[in-house]
Amino acid sequence: MTVRLFIAVEIENVETLRKVINLRDELLACSKGGRGIKGVEDENIHLTIRFIGEVSEALLPSIINCLKPCGELKSFTMEVKGVGAFPSISRPRVIWVGVSKGNDELKTIRKIIDKCLNQIVRPEPQEFVPHIAIGRIKGSYDRICLQNFINTHVDEVIGESKVTKIKLKRSILRPQGPEYHDIYEVNLRE
């Protein structure tokens, strides 16, 4: 049997998470016909450290072992700041909020995990850019509205959040949107 997996950190600060949700809601106003931009559900907002994808369930113990060395790292604070789009603002597919402070720590976590994980699963080809997806372009949207949204919030400090754990999550794709389940978590040192 296969499982669809990813490794993530969550926004642990409730106030910062609320502000990210408010930004997501503001973004949805740029959607045309109600379906042009699909917002990430409140409970699914997270920062993906590494997308693994579909793998055999038999690999779970090895993947969990790749997370364990992160338990030696100290917890840290990330600053959630700014909004942007991938692959670009002129051709947006994913709208995200960024991370300023804490970027180096997140990249260190990714390096540690990749060193082990790349021997088990297919390496991730893209460079790791820490971000939190808040919406995906699925259809038509108001380009000027989206441009204004990004320009208004491009340098805005949204909030801070302590990062105290790293989670291995399972993603179950459903017609109404993905459902995420925690499989394993590593606590960072205080």
Buried (B, 14 or more C-beta within 10 A) or exposed (E): EEBBBBBBBBBBBEEBBBBBBEBBEBBBEBBEEEEBBBBBBEEBBBBBBBEBEEBEEEBBEBBEEBBEBBEEBEBBBBBBBBBBBBEEBEEBEBBBBBBBBBBEBBBEBBEBBBEBBEEEBEEBEEEBEBBBBBBBBEEEBBEEBBBEBBEEBEEBEBBBBBBBBBBBBBBEEEEEEBEBEEBBBBEBEE
